[in-house]
Amino acid sequence: MWRDPGTWIALGVSALFIVAGFVMHRVFTNILKRGSPEPADSPTDKPKATHHEQ
């Protein structure tokens, strides 16, 4: 069983998925802990006047 190349490929792919899941978990938890920055008051946030309001 341990000499079969398919066994090592399956173990390698499984290990890769475990490592990728761990890295994604760390990234997501860091993003959620930091939170989003407060939105700045920019001119694009304010509604624009239409022809009817001028």
N, C-alpha and C positions, 0 to 999 in steps of 0.2 A: 504494500500500500504506500509506504513512504518513498518508494523508488519511482512511483508513477508521476510523470510530469503534470498530469491533470490535477493531482492533489496539491502540488506546490502552486500552481496557477490559482486554484480556488482559494488556498490560504492567503496568497498575496493579494488577490482582489478583495477578500474579506478584510484583511488588515488595512488596505487602502480605504475602504468605506468607513471603517472604524476611526481612522485618523482624520478623514475628511469630516465626519460627523462631529468629532471632538473640536476641530478647528472652527467649524461653523457655529457650534454651540458657544465657544468663547467669543467669537465675533459678535453674535447676536446679543449675548448678555452684556458685552461692553457697550454696544449701541444703546440698549435699553437702559442701562445704568446712567449713561451720559444724558439721555433725553435729547429733545430737539431744542435748538436755540429759539429765543423769542423772535417773532417776525418784526422786522424793522419797518418803520413807517416810510414807505416809498410811494412815489406818485402813481405807480401802477396799482396800488391797493385801493385807491380812492375811485369812486364811480365817476365816469366821465359825463359831462353835460351833453345832452342831445339837442337837436335843432328846436325842439318844443320848449326847452327850458331857457333858451337864450333870449 
